Amino acid sequence: MLVSLDTPYADTTAADLSLALDGPEQPALHVLECRLPGGATAVLRLLGASHQVLLRAGDRRISETVACLPGRTPQLPEQAGGHDGRYAFRAEVFRLDRAGLGARIAELRSTLDDDPYALVGVFPGDPDAVTALRLAPVDDGAVRWQTWHAYPQTGELVTTSTTVNLT
């Protein structure tokens, strides 16, 4: 689902981002709730400062926030784990020229536009200023999601990939 957002993003470079697990629910600009096989629910949330995913599976609750968070030192790890080894996170920052970033964002928007498990938010001022999330339905007892955070003013594309083992 492609949505145009009315609010400028709060983070302006990859260096502003940090990862927070199991933090409070953040105010969202747009939300997509996805019901998964086995009764799990994932809520994809676009924030003015990037993204949050809330996963509910039985008694298990997991919250992942990648954003510019007040009071938190910006630091986005390349890898992180948690929840007794059931949570795995990876992040990578790509530095691209304007044409390269534009091509990647155009491909991303085209690929995710009709995906019922995807949410793409376009921030005002630049069609390449996007935050996108895509959930992969439960597979082999795991839930996976990917995110993309594009910063055209710095030529950065931040990608994250998360896997949560529900078994």
N, C-alpha and C positions, 0 to 999 in steps of 0.2 A: 504494500500500500504506500503510495507516494502522497505526502502531505506538505503543503506550504505552511511555514511557520511565520508568525507575526513578530516574534521576539528575537532580537539579535543574540547570538550565542555569547556565553559568559567567558568561556576559555578561548584564547586567541592563538595558541600555539601548543604543540605536543608537550612542551616542557611544563605547561600548566596542569596537566592531568595527573591524577593519582587513582589508585585502586583502593576501594573500601569494601570489605566483606561484612555482611550482616548488620549494616548500618540502618538507620531509619529510612522509611519511605520518603523520597524527595518529591517536591512539587514537579509535576510533569506537564509538558506542553502538549503531548499526545500519547495515547496508550493503546496498545493492542494486546488483548487477552487471548491466549491460545490454549485450548483444551487438548491434552495429549492422551494417547492410548494409556490405559491403566489408571486413569483418574487424575494424573498430574496436571497442573496448570502452570503456565509460564506467562508472565506479564512483561511485555516489552514496553519500556518507558523512555520517551525522548525528553531530555532535560535541556534547559537553556545552557547547561554546562555539561552536556554530552549524553550519557545513557545510564539506565538502571534496568536490571533484569531481576524480577522476583519469581522464584520457583517454589511451588508448593507441591509436595508429593507425600501423601499420608501425613505423618507428624513432622516430616522434614520441611524446614523453611530455609531457603538460602536467598540472600540478597547480594547482588554484585553491582557496585556503582563505580563507573569510570567517569571521572568528572573533575572539574575545578571545584574543590570542596573547601569552604571557609574553615579556617583554623587547622587545616591539614597541610603539611609540607608537600608540595607537588613532587611526586616521584612515581612513575609508572614502571613497575618491574617488567623485565623481559619474561619472567616465569614466576608463578606463585602457586601454592597449593593450600589445602585446608580441608576441614571437615573429615578428619581422620583418613586422608588420602583419597577421598571421594570427589574432590574438587581440584581441577587443574586449569590453569590460566596461562596464556601466552600472549605477548604483545610485541609488535614490531612497528618501527617508524620508518617510512619510506620518504626520501626527499626527491621530489620530481620537478621538472621544469613545468611551466604553465600548460604547454600542449600535452605533456605526459599525464599530468594530473587531470586535465579535462577529459582525455580519452578514458582514463580509468573510471572517472565518475560517470561518464556517459554509459560505459559498459555496465557499471554497477546499477545505475538507474534502470537500464533496459532489462537486465536480468531479474531484478527484484520487484519490478512494477506490478506484476500479476501474481506474485508469490503470496499465498494466504498466510504464511508464517514470517513475513518480512514487513518491516516498517522503515521507510526512508523519509527523513525530514529535511526539507530544503530551507535554509535560513535566508533571510532577506539580504539583498545587496549583491549576491553572487550565486549563480546557478550551481557552482561547484562547492559551495559551502554547505556540506551535508553531514548528517549523522545517520547511519543506517544500521539496522539490526536484522539478523536472519536466524531463525530458530530451526533446528533440524529435529523433527519428531523423534520420540523415544526409539532407540535402536539398540539392541543387545543390553537393555537395562540402563542405558545412558541417555542423557539429554545433552545436546550440543548447540552452541550458538556462536555466531561470528558478529563482529561489529566493525564499522569503518567510520572514522572521524576525519574529515577533510578540512584542511586549512589552506585555502588558496593564497592568502596573503603571505604565507611562509613557504608554500610549496610542499607541505607535509601531508602525508596520508598515514594515519595510525590505524592498524588493524589489530583486532584481538580475536582470540579463539578460546572458548571455554568448553570443558567437558565436565559433567557431573554424573557420577555413577549412582544410580538410584537403588542398586541392590546391596 
